[in-house]
Amino acid sequence: MAIDAANDALVYVIDDDEAARHSLEFLLDCAGIRVRAFESADAFLAASPPLAGACIVTDVRMPGRSGIELVEEMKRRGACVPVIVITGHADVPLAIQAMHAGVADFIEKPFDDSMMLAAIRKAIASQAGEAAARAERQAVLGRIASLSGREREVMEGLARGDANKAIAFDLGISARTVEVYRANVMLKMQAKTLSDLVRMVTVAHLP
């Protein structure tokens, strides 16, 4: 699955070192991963390329914005994209600063090709997983929005593990009516089982 995600993704290589850019482009091309290169963080930001399913590999020291400053700017813009920082001048404070900035990985030059590919595939797989989770939550929230107030109350009771009779008592309705609402909830939420429903409620962060 990680390999499929990587093959569908686009990796942006940002490095002022032309030889380093071409080397990474060649590595990714050979691995069947789409790649686009930029000579600086400023050029990348000016281009505003699509970021869905993307991954950034950037040098840490470049003219203009550094790789870490790029990560911070991406966060300010609300862009959710994994960034792998590479450097030939690694030291502990810089690594700590990069991690605090939220980079996905920190790799020293010269790096092993297999290590770089593994880091990129891991970052892309993580990105794909997060995107899927966000999509699922939005779908669940959309289904919840279709429920009536009473159906939502019954759903919350079911998610707490309450029996139909307990829900009926709490809401002041008959157990038979709860069964009707329960059936409606399962249908509208597209839940096949009660555990499926509970998982959806958990995903939506409902009580």
C-alpha positions in Angstrom: 0.0 0.0 0.0 2.9 2.4 0.8 4.4 1.6 -2.6 1.1 2.4 -4.4 0.8 5.7 -2.5 4.3 6.7 -3.4 3.8 5.9 -7.1 0.7 8.1 -7.1 2.4 10.9 -5.2 4.5 13.8 -6.4 7.7 14.7 -4.6 9.0 18.2 -4.7 12.8 18.4 -4.4 14.1 21.8 -3.3 17.8 22.3 -3.3 20.1 25.1 -4.6 22.8 22.5 -5.4 22.1 21.6 -9.0 24.0 18.3 -8.8 22.1 17.3 -5.7 18.7 18.1 -7.4 19.5 16.1 -10.4 20.7 13.2 -8.3 17.5 13.1 -6.3 15.4 13.5 -9.5 17.2 10.5 -11.1 16.7 8.4 -7.9 13.0 9.1 -7.8 12.5 8.6 -11.5 14.2 5.2 -11.3 11.9 4.3 -8.4 8.8 5.2 -10.4 8.0 8.3 -8.3 6.9 11.5 -10.0 9.2 14.4 -9.1 9.5 18.1 -9.7 12.5 20.2 -8.7 13.0 23.8 -7.5 16.3 25.7 -6.9 15.0 27.5 -3.8 12.2 27.6 -1.2 11.2 31.0 -2.5 10.8 29.6 -6.1 8.7 26.7 -4.7 6.4 29.1 -2.8 6.1 31.4 -5.8 5.0 28.5 -8.0 2.3 27.4 -5.5 2.2 23.9 -6.9 -0.6 21.5 -5.9 0.1 19.8 -2.6 -2.5 17.0 -2.4 -0.7 13.7 -1.8 2.7 15.4 -2.2 5.9 15.2 -0.2 8.7 17.8 0.0 12.4 17.0 0.2 14.4 20.1 0.9 17.9 21.1 1.8 18.2 23.0 5.1 20.7 25.6 4.0 19.8 27.6 0.9 19.9 31.2 -0.3 16.7 33.0 0.8 14.5 30.8 3.0 16.0 27.9 4.7 14.4 24.4 4.7 13.2 25.0 8.2 11.8 28.4 7.4 9.9 26.7 4.5 8.4 24.2 6.9 7.3 27.1 9.2 5.8 29.0 6.3 3.9 26.0 5.1 2.4 25.6 8.6 1.4 29.3 8.6 -0.4 28.7 5.3 -2.2 25.7 6.7 -0.6 23.3 4.2 -0.6 19.7 5.4 2.3 18.1 3.5 5.2 16.0 4.9 8.7 17.6 4.6 12.0 15.7 4.7 14.9 17.9 5.5 18.4 17.0 4.2 21.7 18.7 5.1 25.4 18.4 4.9 25.8 20.5 8.0 23.8 18.5 10.6 24.2 19.2 14.3 22.0 18.4 17.2 20.5 21.9 17.7 19.6 22.1 14.0 18.0 18.6 14.1 16.0 19.6 17.2 14.8 22.8 15.5 13.8 20.9 12.4 11.8 18.4 14.5 10.1 21.2 16.4 9.2 22.8 13.2 7.3 19.6 12.3 9.5 17.9 9.7 8.7 14.3 8.8 12.3 13.3 8.8 15.8 14.7 9.0 18.5 13.1 6.9 22.3 13.9 6.7 24.3 14.1 3.5 25.7 11.9 2.1 22.6 9.7 2.4 22.0 6.1 1.3 19.6 6.0 -1.6 17.5 3.2 0.0 17.2 5.2 3.2 16.0 8.3 1.3 13.4 6.2 -0.6 12.2 4.6 2.6 11.8 8.0 4.3 9.9 9.3 1.3 7.6 6.3 1.1 6.9 6.5 4.8 6.1 10.2 4.7 3.8 9.7 1.7 2.0 6.7 3.3 1.5 8.7 6.4 0.1 11.6 4.4 -2.3 9.3 2.5 -3.5 7.8 5.8 -4.1 11.2 7.3 -6.0 12.3 4.2 -8.2 9.2 4.3 -8.9 9.8 8.0 -9.9 13.4 7.3 -12.2 12.2 4.4 -13.8 9.6 6.6 -14.5 12.1 9.4 -16.1 14.5 6.9 -18.3 11.7 5.6 -19.3 10.7 9.1 -20.1 14.3 10.0 -22.2 14.6 6.9 -24.2 11.6 7.9 -24.7 12.9 11.4 -26.0 16.1 10.0 -28.7 14.1 8.3 -30.0 12.8 11.6 -32.9 14.3 13.4 -32.4 15.6 17.0 -34.0 12.5 18.5 -32.1 10.2 16.2 -28.9 11.8 17.4 -29.9 11.4 21.0 -30.6 7.7 20.4 -27.2 7.3 18.6 -25.4 8.9 21.5 -27.1 6.5 23.9 -26.1 3.6 21.7 -22.5 4.8 21.6 -22.4 4.9 25.4 -23.4 1.3 25.4 -26.9 1.9 26.8 -29.6 -0.7 26.2 -32.8 0.3 24.3 -34.8 0.3 27.6 -32.3 2.6 29.2 -32.3 5.0 26.3 -36.1 4.9 26.3 -36.2 5.8 30.0 -33.7 8.6 29.6 -35.6 10.1 26.6 -39.1 9.5 28.0 -40.2 7.4 25.0 -41.1 3.7 24.5 -38.5 1.0 23.9 -40.3 0.2 20.6 -39.9 3.9 19.5 -36.2 3.6 20.3 -36.0 0.5 18.1 -37.5 2.6 15.2 -35.0 5.4 15.8 -32.2 2.9 16.1 -33.0 1.4 12.7 -33.1 4.9 11.2 -29.8 5.8 12.7 -28.1 2.6 11.4 -29.5 3.2 7.9 -28.5 6.9 7.8 -25.1 6.4 9.3 -24.5 3.4 6.9 -23.5 1.3 9.9 -23.6 -2.4 9.5 -23.1 -3.2 13.1 -23.4 -1.5 16.5 -19.6 -1.5 16.8 -19.4 0.1 13.4 -21.6 2.9 14.7 -19.6 3.4 17.8 -16.4 3.7 15.8 -18.1 6.4 13.6 -19.1 8.3 16.7 -15.6 8.1 18.0 -14.2 9.3 14.7 -16.5 12.3 14.9 -15.5 13.0 18.5 -19.0 13.0 19.7 -19.8 12.2 23.4 
